[in-house]
Structures are given as C-alpha cells and as structure tokens.
C-alpha cells in the first residue's frame, strides 16, 4: 500500500537561522517555531526553522513526503527524523532531506504481521524479530506499511527478509538474509527422552555384617587351632642372701 502521506500536499516554509546550539533552539521554540536542518542532493546542509503550525500537521499525520519552500523556491523533501520531548507532545527538531521525484530514496517502513501460524496448534509460539523494513523506492512509491502473513508457518518454519512480498517498485535495501519471523516450541515445553529407570532413586545395598571381621575380633589374642597357648613366664624369685 502506498502511503497516504505521499499524496498529501503538506507545505512547510523554511527560513534560514544563524543562531545555533541548544539555547538558540529553545528560544526559537518559545516563539512558536521549530528548528530544523535540510540536506541532500549534494547541497550544503542548511540550518533552518519553520512555523510549528505548518510542521505539526505533517508530523501528526505521519507524512513522509512534504512540499517545502526555501529562499522563495519550492521543492520536495522527505521527513527523515522528528525529535519529540519525553512525553511525545512537543516537537523539538526536524530533519528534512531534499529529494528528486525521479531518484530512489531509502526509508524504513513499519512491518505489520498478520495471521495465526498453523504451528500454534502444535504448541508453537511466533517470534517476530523485525518490526521495520529498510526499503528503496521512488518517493511517490513509499509504502505506508508492509504486511506479512504468517498463517502458513509450521513449527520451525521461518521467513527471511528476502521472502517478503513488497509492493511494486519497492525493494529491500538491507536485511535480505535476516530471519524476520519464526515459529518455535518454547524451551519449557521441550521434554528430553528419559531412559527407563534413569530417574529412579539409586538402590542402596546393605549387606550382612562382616562375620569374619566379628569372629576375628572375638578370637583376637586366642591361639589358632593346633597351636599351644603360651603362658606368660613367672617372674624369678629373688635369691636369699646368706
């Protein structure tokens, strides 16, 4: 689908600014202006500003292609980056790229995943690794989004970037071999085969007491069969002195 924003005629009048830096930008915003830069087509980068009332409709509508006027000359520009405050309410800065309508540009577009994978019935879970695609096309062919149907994916099936069907005139500029989406079985559901008895408690063998050891202790100090017991010698009587 070609972006609706590509057909919108949002015109932003740009005025040159000499003051640079954060303090200068804050002063410009207090006056209801938005600081911006304009570059591209081999021309020097220009520091400019525009009225917030002209910039905000382009930002809130998601316009990618805008009409600009600078130094009294009309031109086309691509909205490359919009900086917002922490709450996402106030526009802080705008990056614009000069373009020619007959020269391809590189942009990122959202990837919209649709459908429920077949593999989900078998316990599979869809993992989406890419949410935006980098594409190349003519300015008036920029798609609003690219849709990806994943309903045919079984377990362990995946889709590479180069397998995504893009609108006519749009090509993938990077990530051709990147896995965009895959269906996997969660690790906690994978059960390893267990050999019979592998998880059984180890059997502890308790044998009879060592009788031979007991007998040995009982007979300790007794003569073996066939041997005579040796009586301890009596101490000699002391000789009587005459």
ROGULO-917827 format. One record per residue (C-alpha): residue number from 1; x negated, y negated, z. Coordinates in pm, whole numbers. Example, Ala and Ser with C-alpha at 12.3 -4.5 7.8 and 13.67 -1.06 7.14 Angstrom:
num,c1,c2,c3
1,-1230,450,780
2,-1367,106,714
! end
This chain:
num,c1,c2,c3
1,0,0,0
2,-139,-339,-98
3,-145,-579,192
4,141,-822,209
5,-115,-1070,333
6,-291,-1050,-2
7,11,-1208,-168
8,65,-1479,93
9,-36,-1829,-6
10,-184,-1944,321
11,-383,-2261,261
12,-641,-2389,505
13,-804,-2728,458
14,-1165,-2718,579
15,-1355,-3024,697
16,-1735,-3031,746
17,-1865,-3063,1103
18,-2203,-3188,1209
19,-2183,-3108,1579
20,-2281,-2751,1659
21,-2301,-2542,1973
22,-2055,-2429,2240
23,-1996,-2773,2386
24,-1918,-2919,2045
25,-1683,-2630,1965
26,-1495,-2681,2291
27,-1450,-3047,2202
28,-1316,-2955,1859
29,-1063,-2713,2009
30,-944,-2977,2257
31,-849,-3188,1953
32,-632,-2907,1812
33,-895,-2794,1560
34,-1058,-2454,1510
35,-1435,-2433,1443
36,-1529,-2204,1155
37,-1805,-2104,915
38,-1777,-2050,541
39,-2029,-1840,347
40,-2062,-1620,39
41,-2107,-1630,-341
42,-2468,-1735,-298
43,-2380,-2073,-149
44,-2523,-2210,176
45,-2330,-2138,494
46,-2112,-2434,586
47,-2006,-2523,940
48,-1650,-2650,919
49,-1327,-2688,1115
50,-958,-2666,1034
51,-629,-2757,1195
52,-502,-2490,1431
53,-154,-2527,1283
54,-296,-2410,948
55,-515,-2134,1088
56,-266,-1975,1329
57,-10,-1857,1067
58,-286,-1678,878
59,-414,-1512,1197
60,-78,-1410,1342
61,42,-1269,1009
62,-277,-1066,965
63,-363,-1240,639
64,-685,-1114,483
65,-687,-1338,175
66,-631,-1712,211
67,-639,-2022,-4
68,-883,-2283,117
69,-968,-2638,24
70,-1312,-2784,93
71,-1457,-3111,-36
72,-1141,-3152,-243
73,-1189,-2822,-431
74,-954,-2525,-400
75,-1093,-2175,-362
76,-1018,-1828,-227
77,-1160,-1689,95
78,-1149,-1368,291
79,-1084,-1376,664
80,-1382,-1176,791
81,-1357,-1230,1165
82,-1131,-1403,1414
83,-1255,-1465,1768
84,-989,-1490,2037
85,-1006,-1566,2405
86,-994,-1291,2670
87,-613,-1296,2674
88,-586,-1291,2296
89,-380,-1610,2289
90,-618,-1883,2177
91,-823,-1884,1856
92,-1185,-1968,1933
93,-1361,-1932,1598
94,-1306,-1822,1240
95,-1539,-1662,985
96,-1446,-1706,619
97,-1613,-1554,313
98,-1597,-1717,-27
99,-1481,-1472,-293
100,-1418,-1443,-664
101,-1099,-1263,-759
102,-1282,-1053,-1020
103,-1557,-933,-781
104,-1504,-642,-542
105,-1529,-703,-169
106,-1592,-470,123
107,-1341,-473,405
108,-1218,-248,685
109,-856,-137,689
110,-660,49,958
111,-610,426,921
112,-260,542,1008
113,-240,912,1094
114,95,1079,1037
115,245,1426,1087
116,209,1714,1332
117,-58,1972,1242
118,51,2334,1185
119,-226,2432,1423
120,-46,2256,1708
121,193,2553,1722
122,-105,2775,1798
123,-224,2556,2083
124,-448,2332,1872
125,-498,1965,1951
126,-552,1695,1690
127,-866,1486,1736
128,-891,1163,1535
129,-1248,1035,1516
130,-1195,739,1280
131,-940,461,1318
132,-1062,225,1045
133,-1199,282,696
134,-1461,75,517
135,-1339,30,160
136,-1435,-162,-151
137,-1187,-317,-394
138,-1085,-635,-570
139,-944,-899,-334
140,-588,-857,-459
141,-607,-480,-409
142,-685,-484,-38
143,-450,-231,126
144,-263,-326,440
145,-338,21,577
146,-427,371,461
147,-200,658,561
148,-334,1007,633
149,-104,1311,654
150,-243,1580,887
151,61,1812,890
152,-117,2081,683
153,-410,2124,922
154,-451,2460,1093
155,-679,2531,1388
156,-1042,2440,1300
157,-932,2257,983
158,-1068,1907,934
159,-1055,1617,690
160,-1364,1431,569
161,-1365,1067,469
162,-1410,1154,103
163,-1098,1372,112
164,-865,1085,198
165,-643,975,-89
166,-685,599,-135
167,-471,357,-335
168,-563,297,-697
169,-862,68,-733
170,-981,129,-376
171,-1293,332,-295
172,-1453,439,30
173,-1774,240,79
174,-1915,446,369
175,-1837,748,585
176,-1774,989,300
177,-1900,1291,496
178,-1770,1185,835
179,-1505,1406,999
180,-1201,1183,1027
181,-962,1429,1190
182,-987,1788,1315
183,-764,2038,1496
184,-929,2222,1783
185,-837,2459,2062
186,-912,2288,2395
187,-1207,2441,2577
188,-998,2528,2882
189,-775,2745,2664
190,-1059,2946,2517
191,-1087,3276,2703
192,-1405,3473,2664
193,-1359,3852,2624
194,-1442,4027,2950
195,-1580,4384,2960
196,-1382,4630,3170
197,-1495,4616,3529
198,-1723,4320,3463
199,-1539,4107,3713
200,-1481,4386,3970
201,-1630,4345,4312
202,-1966,4524,4339
203,-1936,4853,4526
204,-2149,4873,4836
205,-2271,5226,4903
206,-2312,5306,5270
207,-2491,5639,5320
208,-2526,5853,5634
209,-2792,5758,5878
210,-3132,5897,5816
211,-3119,6217,6024
212,-3476,6285,5953
213,-3565,5950,6098
214,-3348,6011,6402
215,-3499,6352,6458
216,-3841,6208,6414
217,-3771,5957,6686
218,-3630,6226,6913
219,-3927,6456,6863
220,-4182,6185,6892
221,-4450,6299,7131
222,-4348,6670,7111
223,-4585,6928,6955
224,-4499,7082,6627
225,-4396,7448,6612
226,-4696,7678,6652
227,-4895,7421,6843
228,-4956,7422,7216
229,-4888,7129,7422
230,-5198,6976,7562
231,-5170,6895,7926
232,-5339,6586,8046
233,-5658,6653,8230
234,-5653,6617,8608
235,-5892,6362,8744
236,-6202,6511,8907
237,-6212,6521,9285
238,-6488,6312,9433
239,-6778,6506,9583
240,-6801,6519,9960
241,-7116,6358,10092
242,-7307,6567,10339
! end
